[in-house]
């Protein structure tokens, strides 16, 4: 089966329900295969956010599910797990393992969701539970298209920083699905018995876009949604801090690539902090706030 995510074509022997299957004849960038992953020679001293360095790449173990190995150039992911655990293992392949493969291939990868606007990509960054996917879904319901969810692969092209299209379904918790009225497009569970599901809004942008704005998401205990600018130093810390599995950035010596990317980004797109209420009932107000902020950024947003 062939999929496309983060600008890469992925040939997988394992079904990956987070992704949409593509019908093209191309040479894959990443292959996912079943195989043996030795688990008796890992050195805890080399552990990086659950990953272990080995001579030819990285290895990771998901308790009760299986083990994963990503080769040193990120072109091959090997999965070692019982047959009955393969459906659960797919969530790790499309998340942690793909993120590691992208890091090893030299990509700059953020833990973010991105929407497509007429004038470029708008990114929402934050840790797990920050509401990235829910906020992106709210924009999709206003007529925008998804560009990526959870993993954003960035590339400097000329004087722009571009986001690669992701081609995956949104992942939303059940309360968010209800709040958005998206029950009709809810699909299968993401992992095990968790109340988190894939959601198919059938609105995905399929070509790279330049970044036009990046928002670091934070919760507010009270008050309305508010956008505030970040200093260059704060912007750099925010950007690197929201790398997908940030421990891998330092361990793989990738800091220069992140520095170059955030430096280029700050020439063309604001990096700001968005604080907003926790309540899902305030989502429309939050989207209004962001749309107003985008209009205020300059002529390139006047037609929003």
C-alpha positions in Angstrom: 0.0 0.0 0.0 1.3 3.4 -0.9 0.6 6.5 1.2 1.9 10.1 1.2 2.7 12.1 4.3 5.0 15.0 5.2 5.9 15.2 1.5 7.2 11.6 1.4 5.8 8.6 -0.4 5.5 5.7 2.0 5.3 2.0 0.9 3.9 0.0 3.7 3.1 -3.7 4.2 1.0 -2.6 7.2 -2.3 -0.8 6.7 -2.0 2.8 8.0 -5.6 4.1 8.6 -4.3 7.5 9.7 -3.3 8.1 6.1 -5.2 8.2 2.8 -4.0 5.7 0.3 -2.7 7.1 -3.0 -2.8 5.5 -6.5 0.5 6.5 -8.1 3.5 4.7 -9.5 6.5 6.2 -7.8 9.7 5.2 -6.0 8.9 5.4 -2.3 10.9 7.6 0.1 10.2 5.4 3.1 9.4 1.7 3.3 7.6 0.0 6.2 8.3 -3.7 6.6 7.9 -6.5 9.2 11.1 -7.9 10.6 13.1 -8.8 13.7 14.2 -5.9 16.0 16.7 -7.2 18.5 15.8 -5.9 22.0 18.6 -7.2 24.2 21.5 -4.9 23.4 19.9 -1.4 23.9 21.8 0.9 26.1 19.7 3.0 28.5 22.5 5.7 28.5 21.6 6.5 24.9 17.9 6.8 25.4 16.3 9.8 23.8 12.6 10.3 24.7 12.1 6.6 24.5 14.3 6.1 21.4 17.7 4.4 21.6 20.7 5.1 19.3 22.1 2.1 17.4 24.8 1.9 14.8 22.5 2.0 11.9 19.7 4.3 13.2 17.2 4.4 16.1 15.1 1.9 17.9 12.0 2.3 20.0 9.8 -0.1 22.1 6.1 0.4 22.7 5.2 -1.5 25.8 2.7 -4.3 25.1 2.7 -3.6 21.4 6.2 -4.2 19.8 9.5 -2.7 18.8 10.4 -0.3 15.9 13.7 0.4 14.1 14.4 3.3 11.8 17.5 3.1 9.6 20.1 5.8 9.7 18.9 7.7 6.6 15.2 7.4 7.6 14.3 5.3 4.4 13.2 2.2 6.2 11.0 1.5 9.2 11.0 -2.1 10.6 8.2 -3.3 12.8 8.4 -6.3 15.1 5.1 -7.1 16.8 2.5 -9.9 17.2 -0.1 -10.1 14.4 -2.9 -9.2 16.9 -1.1 -5.9 17.8 -0.6 -4.7 14.2 -3.6 -2.3 14.2 -2.4 -0.6 17.3 1.2 -0.5 16.0 0.1 1.5 13.0 -0.5 4.5 15.2 3.2 4.4 16.3 4.3 4.0 12.7 2.5 7.1 11.6 3.5 9.0 14.7 6.8 8.4 16.5 8.4 6.2 13.8 7.6 8.5 11.0 8.8 11.5 13.0 12.1 9.7 13.7 12.5 8.8 10.0 12.0 12.5 9.0 14.6 13.6 11.6 17.1 11.1 10.3 16.4 12.1 6.7 17.4 15.7 7.6 13.9 17.2 7.7 12.9 20.0 10.1 9.8 18.6 11.8 7.3 20.5 14.1 4.7 19.1 16.4 2.0 21.1 14.8 -1.2 21.2 12.7 -1.5 23.4 9.6 -4.3 24.8 7.5 -4.2 26.2 4.0 -5.3 29.7 3.3 -5.3 31.6 0.0 -2.1 33.2 1.0 -0.2 30.4 2.6 -0.1 28.0 5.6 -1.1 28.9 9.1 0.5 26.6 11.8 -0.7 25.8 15.3 2.0 24.5 17.5 1.8 23.0 21.0 2.3 19.8 23.1 -0.1 16.9 23.0 -3.4 18.1 24.4 -2.9 21.7 23.3 -5.9 21.6 20.9 -4.0 21.8 17.6 -6.2 19.4 15.7 -9.4 20.8 17.2 -8.5 24.3 16.2 -7.5 23.2 12.7 -10.8 21.4 12.4 -12.7 24.5 13.4 -11.0 26.3 10.5 -11.9 23.5 8.1 -15.5 24.0 9.0 -15.2 27.6 7.9 -14.1 26.5 4.4 -10.3 26.3 4.8 -8.4 23.1 3.9 -6.2 20.9 6.0 -2.5 20.9 5.1 -1.1 18.7 7.9 -1.9 17.3 11.3 0.4 16.5 14.2 3.5 16.4 12.1 4.6 19.4 10.0 7.7 18.9 7.8 9.3 22.2 6.8 11.7 23.1 4.0 13.5 26.3 3.0 12.7 27.0 -0.7 14.3 30.3 -1.9 13.3 33.0 0.5 10.3 31.0 1.9 9.8 28.3 4.4 7.3 25.8 3.0 5.1 23.2 4.7 4.8 19.8 3.0 1.3 18.4 2.6 0.5 15.6 5.0 -2.4 13.5 3.6 -3.6 12.2 6.9 -6.9 12.2 8.6 -7.4 14.5 11.6 -7.4 12.9 15.0 -9.9 14.2 17.5 -11.2 13.3 20.9 -14.9 12.5 21.2 -16.0 15.7 23.0 -14.3 17.8 20.2 -16.1 15.8 17.5 -19.5 16.4 19.2 -18.7 20.1 19.7 -17.8 20.5 16.1 -20.9 18.5 14.9 -18.6 16.1 13.1 -20.1 12.8 14.2 -21.1 12.0 10.6 -17.4 12.0 9.4 -16.0 10.1 12.4 -14.0 7.0 11.4 -12.2 4.3 13.4 -10.4 4.7 16.8 -6.8 5.9 16.7 -5.5 3.6 19.3 -6.9 0.8 21.5 -10.0 1.8 23.5 -9.2 5.6 23.7 -12.0 7.9 22.8 -9.9 9.5 20.0 -11.0 8.9 16.4 -9.9 9.6 12.9 -12.1 12.2 11.2 -12.4 12.7 7.5 -13.4 16.2 6.6 -12.5 15.5 2.9 -10.8 18.8 2.6 -7.0 18.4 2.2 -4.6 20.7 0.4 -2.1 18.5 -1.6 0.8 20.8 -2.5 3.4 22.6 -0.4 2.6 26.1 0.9 4.8 28.9 2.4 4.3 29.6 6.0 2.5 32.9 6.6 1.9 32.7 10.4 2.7 30.4 13.3 0.8 30.4 16.6 2.1 28.8 19.8 -1.0 27.6 21.6 -1.6 28.1 25.4 -4.6 27.8 27.6 -6.0 30.8 29.5 -7.7 30.5 32.9 -9.9 33.5 32.1 -10.4 36.3 29.7 -10.9 36.3 25.9 -8.5 34.8 23.3 -5.4 37.0 22.9 -2.5 37.0 20.4 0.8 38.5 21.5 4.1 38.7 19.6 7.2 36.8 20.6 10.7 38.3 20.7 13.2 36.7 18.3 14.7 34.7 21.2 11.3 33.6 22.4 10.4 32.6 18.8 13.5 30.5 18.4 12.9 28.7 21.8 9.2 28.1 20.8 10.2 26.8 17.4 12.8 24.3 18.7 10.7 23.4 21.7 7.9 22.3 19.4 10.1 20.1 17.3 8.5 16.7 16.9 10.3 14.7 19.7 12.6 17.6 20.5 15.2 15.4 22.3 16.1 13.9 18.9 17.0 17.4 17.5 19.9 17.7 19.9 20.9 14.1 19.9 21.1 14.0 16.1 23.0 17.4 15.9 20.2 19.0 14.0 20.1 22.4 15.8 21.8 24.3 12.9 19.0 23.3 10.5 16.3 24.4 13.0 18.2 27.7 13.6 18.4 28.3 9.8 14.7 27.5 9.3 13.4 29.7 12.2 15.7 32.6 11.1 14.3 32.3 7.5 10.8 32.0 8.8 11.0 35.2 10.9 11.7 37.2 7.8 8.3 36.3 6.2 5.9 35.1 8.9 5.2 36.2 12.5 5.6 33.7 15.3 3.1 34.5 18.0 1.5 33.1 21.2 -2.2 32.5 21.3 -3.9 32.2 24.7 -7.5 31.1 24.6 -10.2 29.6 26.9 -10.3 25.8 27.5 -14.0 25.6 26.7 -15.0 24.1 23.4 -17.9 26.5 23.3 -15.5 29.3 22.7 -14.0 27.8 19.5 -15.8 30.2 17.1 -14.6 33.2 19.1 -11.0 31.8 18.9 -11.2 31.4 15.1 -12.6 34.9 14.8 -9.6 36.2 16.8 -7.1 34.4 14.6 -8.8 35.6 11.4 -8.8 39.2 12.6 -5.1 38.8 13.5 -4.3 37.5 10.0 -6.1 40.5 8.4 -4.0 42.8 10.5 -0.8 41.3 9.4 -0.8 43.0 6.0 -2.1 43.0 2.4 -1.5 39.3 1.9 -4.3 38.6 4.3 -6.8 41.3 3.3 -9.0 39.0 1.3 -9.5 36.5 4.2 
